Amino acid sequence: MASRFSVAMCTFNGSQFIGEQLNSIAAQTRVPDELIVCDDRSSDSTREIVKDFALRVPFPVLLFCNDDNLGSTANFEKAIGLCAGDIIGLADQDDVWYPNKLELLERRFLASDATVAVFSDAEVVDMDGRRETALLWSCVGFGTNEQKQFTEGCGWKVLIKHPVVTGATMAFRRELCSSILPLPREFTHDRWISFLASVSGAVVPVPEPLIRYRKHDEQQIGIGPQHLEERLALALQRTEAFYQSEIDLLLQLCDRMKDMKSTAPQADDAIGEAQKKIEHLRNRLRLRAHNISRLPEIFREVWSGGYWKYSAGWESVAKDLFLSGTR
């Protein structure tokens, strides 16, 4: 059965790269049924580029210009809410899509009604579009064992530990909107959406790279440090606020999942694991206030396996032992 495919794009001062991204959407083997663009008060030529693009393509391009600057998460919420398609794909302004992206994502949805979301790997490129060595999944630590958990319908167990779904590679069924909206303003949209999708149905990973994910200095988030020494340096800069933010996210997810129990078959199990991670994070937060006395607490977390279920394993143990900040 044919589906209507909407693409939700958010823009803000993206004139440097957005033309290439828009052209890659127009070059899709399966073009979108509509492109919704929400611009967050750009001061450059972004809006004019979008308007010109809309005149050249055979599908509707609807540009909405915000009266106030909403920020990325609220802007994506607006764009998603304006989409009319059965499937909603997300687009950043600075990437480039492979020509078969929408076609391959749509196939995954058509293959099974149980599939509520799909996401792919990506080729990582620098500011000038030159390919880097590692693919995106490798950069975020999404290995074969975790990919298997997704294919077995347990993606939320991976996402409890760390985010692996990049919004620019993701699409989801419109029915999910009643569960994911509104989006909490203090958290990234892709982390929130992917987790709630994973307790609602099958979230299917597509191992082929389907976009060129651009790294550059103006990115809001990016993929983070890749080398151990860089991660340790970041750990030194983290404060209690980092832990509290993670705890707040999990508490809000638990509250939302409680409201979703009738439609989310894995909500109860996910709530239980989220509460265990909250306790793990609270334990690690308390460790920051102690020196020698924190050793027994660290060993208890090692014994319980919490560092491996909810953090970065031995790397996190080392951070709690020797550093003032952890991950």
Steps between C-alpha positions, in 0.01 A plus 500: 500500500642838401579751774535875514849604604555840663842649572538741793799733475609767747721788390698776665765702317573202278578671171849351476380141462123492455503525120691174469268330749186619319636382166565155646138481615381597153721226351336220699386193307187529711436872548310614810132580479573823684793682654421704811765760583485694827747786510606629843553868413800464270688822433675374187360390163362164620135594443566631151683178406203293619251719313698471178526124545122474544450648154721237335373168638188291420397446864358751751755692708333688786714759679396622845693790652494523879413831662729418793811285522378164630822302519565170327274268701193725499554574131503129417185455706333767288622348173390150599157628602453663160570181305202326339670179382462146632879490544707793624870525425727751672757712318780725617603796286866409457509134390473336158268206433581198288252482208334180629450610861123551504440199277690264730345640818151469354564136408573421865165646605311320225663168595337493846216683670684444830777736393447841660837659419805444282850649512818448302875528522671799338822597330680760712648789300683816598392856435613479138325167436814284522432154638648409837620152594221380729128471431251665735397182686863429578544855630208467744600150612207317338652157441366169372375377839292812553374488143383145571306623804312741274418228247372285788263780606697611806648825376392680817756294695773659288350847526481473879879483493578759233345674198583342163225633271580819310185690407624587151500128414160421653140471385193394699128434461267792556306303764800539727436875526235454768767342723806711423341846495552738667880479500678613819687816412813416699577174315592413143207392286665188354583347838145553628329375183718192452457382858121533504482335158703206629244416769210544255605252231786393277773756433692363203869581443610524137876426486556673166615863522218708353625850564825692509509634856694825501721597793569872535556768763143634492335168594277517805600156631709283267632152577734582788866412564627175351835449676551394861706804592229730362230318696707527818547872444124538457442299817709747698272782388173333598323606817210375709270666247588233242375219724193692603411566136520127423284423803245763401479356148435149635240626746314678220521191281355291783212744545425492125524118485251469786251683277586270207449162667188417301684545168862425594547127574849541646433808712490316834834328444660821376372696800656241731838525328483879488443510874804277551712732287373799697624333819832420329541866400405620846765270646761641261387852585552429870850368429614847402464615860733231640862390466619174660150426630368477145694183424239263653226674298700456180558133573128449566420650159766277343355193672143582395606558139357851496806647330449266204121520481470876536844658443821435305633199696860507620549844350232638734648307796835666432338841478325455836823380658731769372307790353267766630261463204357187338287379222 
